[in-house]
Each structure stands twice: as structure tokens, then as C-alpha cells.
Amino acid sequence: MCVMFPSITPKQLKIELEGPNPPVVLDVREAHELEISRLPYEVVHIPMGELAFRLGELDPASNLVVLCRVGGRSGQVTQYLLQHGFSTVRNIDGGINRWSSTVDPTLKQY
């Protein structure tokens, strides 16, 4: 079964992050993954496994984009947030590794 949810490419995200109303980036990777590779922008870090307990830290009305390594976890989190009343949530298609291959090759892929 193919599940569809809103997504954004890394190139589109870079444009939005540098625009007048940047989205909030929610990074759902584990802390050790952020040590390997991270976006050069401010992000909110809540590991996927902690999200249910920390949902109150996020504003359901904010423009959120969700990031992980390749898009699997962030896709699940995107669906979860949409089901829990968040109105504008998108998955970063291909995650940090696609960001590295299409936007910033200096970021390490893993």
C-alpha cells in the first residue's frame, strides 16, 4: 500500500528557509545522527521515539517540515502529526542524504 503525504524537495526547502517566512524544521533523527550530519539552519530536534511525549513542544499551526536520514521516519512522523491536528506538515523527500546529494555535498551521507 502506498501512502501519500505532503512532501518538499531539499532544493525547495532551501529556497523556503532563505525566504521571508521560513518553515520550522523538525529533525526526528537520533542525537548521534546529528553529530554525523546536520542542516546549517536552526532546527527543532525531537527524536521520533520521543515525539508522542513531546508533542506539546510543537505548535499545531506552524509550517513544519520533517527531516530524517532518507525520508522513512519523517514520512511516518508527517502522517502522525497530520492525524494529531497539525495543519501544515511536509516530509523532506529523501531526507538529509538527498539534501547532501542535491544541495550541499559537503554534508556527510550515512
ABEGO torsion letter per residue (X at the ends): XBBBBBBBBAAAAAAAAABABBBBBBBABBAAAAAABBBABBBBBBBAAAAAAAAAABBAABBBBBBBAAGAAAAAAAAAAAAAGBABBBBBBGEAAAAAAAABAABBBX
